[in-house]
Amino acid sequence: MKVSIIIAVYNEAATVATLLDRVWAQPLPEASKEIIIVESNSTDGSREIVAEFHARHAAELAPRIQVIHEPRPMGKGHAIRQGFAAATGDILPHSGRGLGI
């Protein structure tokens, strides 16, 4: 079983690094995971933080990380739909504020 975790990012520089590290480290017994980050052309450095996270883990085989760069902010709903379209997992939760991850 594979879990696809969708993370929508727009101007989240203060928190996105912590969120990504926590999602990466979270064990999922008996399941693999893929992390899909939809970055909506942030202006506060979030895009660079996402790129650094992706580069740091690119050589690792699991979990799979996919980054989608939107050309402009189109809203969280659009970002989540983009993530769902790219997901290959059997389970598709999404990560956001207030989920305690």
Contacts in CASP RR format, 6 or more apart in sequence:
PFRMAT RR
TARGET T0000
AUTHOR 0000-0000-0000
METHOD contacts of the structure
MODEL  1
MKVSIIIAVYNEAATVATLLDRVWAQPLPEASKEIIIVESNSTDGSREIV
AEFHARHAAELAPRIQVIHEPRPMGKGHAIRQGFAAATGDILPHSGRGLG
I
1 30 0 8 1.000
1 31 0 8 1.000
1 32 0 8 1.000
1 90 0 8 1.000
1 91 0 8 1.000
2 31 0 8 1.000
2 32 0 8 1.000
2 33 0 8 1.000
2 34 0 8 1.000
2 88 0 8 1.000
2 89 0 8 1.000
2 90 0 8 1.000
2 91 0 8 1.000
3 28 0 8 1.000
3 31 0 8 1.000
3 32 0 8 1.000
3 33 0 8 1.000
3 34 0 8 1.000
3 89 0 8 1.000
3 90 0 8 1.000
3 91 0 8 1.000
3 92 0 8 1.000
3 93 0 8 1.000
4 33 0 8 1.000
4 34 0 8 1.000
4 36 0 8 1.000
4 83 0 8 1.000
4 87 0 8 1.000
4 88 0 8 1.000
4 89 0 8 1.000
4 91 0 8 1.000
4 92 0 8 1.000
4 93 0 8 1.000
5 23 0 8 1.000
5 33 0 8 1.000
5 34 0 8 1.000
5 35 0 8 1.000
5 36 0 8 1.000
5 93 0 8 1.000
5 94 0 8 1.000
5 95 0 8 1.000
6 36 0 8 1.000
6 38 0 8 1.000
6 80 0 8 1.000
6 83 0 8 1.000
6 84 0 8 1.000
6 87 0 8 1.000
6 92 0 8 1.000
6 93 0 8 1.000
6 94 0 8 1.000
6 95 0 8 1.000
7 19 0 8 1.000
7 20 0 8 1.000
7 23 0 8 1.000
7 35 0 8 1.000
7 36 0 8 1.000
7 37 0 8 1.000
7 38 0 8 1.000
7 94 0 8 1.000
7 95 0 8 1.000
7 96 0 8 1.000
8 38 0 8 1.000
8 40 0 8 1.000
8 75 0 8 1.000
8 76 0 8 1.000
8 77 0 8 1.000
8 79 0 8 1.000
8 80 0 8 1.000
8 94 0 8 1.000
8 96 0 8 1.000
9 16 0 8 1.000
9 37 0 8 1.000
9 38 0 8 1.000
9 39 0 8 1.000
9 40 0 8 1.000
9 42 0 8 1.000
9 46 0 8 1.000
9 47 0 8 1.000
9 50 0 8 1.000
9 79 0 8 1.000
10 39 0 8 1.000
10 40 0 8 1.000
10 41 0 8 1.000
10 42 0 8 1.000
10 46 0 8 1.000
10 73 0 8 1.000
10 75 0 8 1.000
10 76 0 8 1.000
10 79 0 8 1.000
11 42 0 8 1.000
11 43 0 8 1.000
11 44 0 8 1.000
11 46 0 8 1.000
12 19 0 8 1.000
12 42 0 8 1.000
12 44 0 8 1.000
12 46 0 8 1.000
13 42 0 8 1.000
13 44 0 8 1.000
13 45 0 8 1.000
13 46 0 8 1.000
13 49 0 8 1.000
16 46 0 8 1.000
16 49 0 8 1.000
16 50 0 8 1.000
17 49 0 8 1.000
17 53 0 8 1.000
19 95 0 8 1.000
19 96 0 8 1.000
19 101 0 8 1.000
20 35 0 8 1.000
20 37 0 8 1.000
20 49 0 8 1.000
20 50 0 8 1.000
20 53 0 8 1.000
21 53 0 8 1.000
22 101 0 8 1.000
23 35 0 8 1.000
23 95 0 8 1.000
23 101 0 8 1.000
24 35 0 8 1.000
24 53 0 8 1.000
24 57 0 8 1.000
24 63 0 8 1.000
26 101 0 8 1.000
31 91 0 8 1.000
32 62 0 8 1.000
32 63 0 8 1.000
33 62 0 8 1.000
33 63 0 8 1.000
33 64 0 8 1.000
34 63 0 8 1.000
34 64 0 8 1.000
34 65 0 8 1.000
34 66 0 8 1.000
34 87 0 8 1.000
34 88 0 8 1.000
34 89 0 8 1.000
35 63 0 8 1.000
35 64 0 8 1.000
35 65 0 8 1.000
35 66 0 8 1.000
36 65 0 8 1.000
36 66 0 8 1.000
36 67 0 8 1.000
36 68 0 8 1.000
36 83 0 8 1.000
36 86 0 8 1.000
36 87 0 8 1.000
37 50 0 8 1.000
37 53 0 8 1.000
37 54 0 8 1.000
37 65 0 8 1.000
37 66 0 8 1.000
37 67 0 8 1.000
37 68 0 8 1.000
38 68 0 8 1.000
38 70 0 8 1.000
38 79 0 8 1.000
38 80 0 8 1.000
38 82 0 8 1.000
38 83 0 8 1.000
39 46 0 8 1.000
39 47 0 8 1.000
39 50 0 8 1.000
39 67 0 8 1.000
39 68 0 8 1.000
39 69 0 8 1.000
39 70 0 8 1.000
40 70 0 8 1.000
40 72 0 8 1.000
40 73 0 8 1.000
40 74 0 8 1.000
40 75 0 8 1.000
40 79 0 8 1.000
41 47 0 8 1.000
41 69 0 8 1.000
41 70 0 8 1.000
41 71 0 8 1.000
41 72 0 8 1.000
41 73 0 8 1.000
47 69 0 8 1.000
50 67 0 8 1.000
51 67 0 8 1.000
53 65 0 8 1.000
54 65 0 8 1.000
54 67 0 8 1.000
57 65 0 8 1.000
58 65 0 8 1.000
66 86 0 8 1.000
68 82 0 8 1.000
68 83 0 8 1.000
68 86 0 8 1.000
70 78 0 8 1.000
70 79 0 8 1.000
70 82 0 8 1.000
80 94 0 8 1.000
83 94 0 8 1.000
84 92 0 8 1.000
95 101 0 8 1.000
END
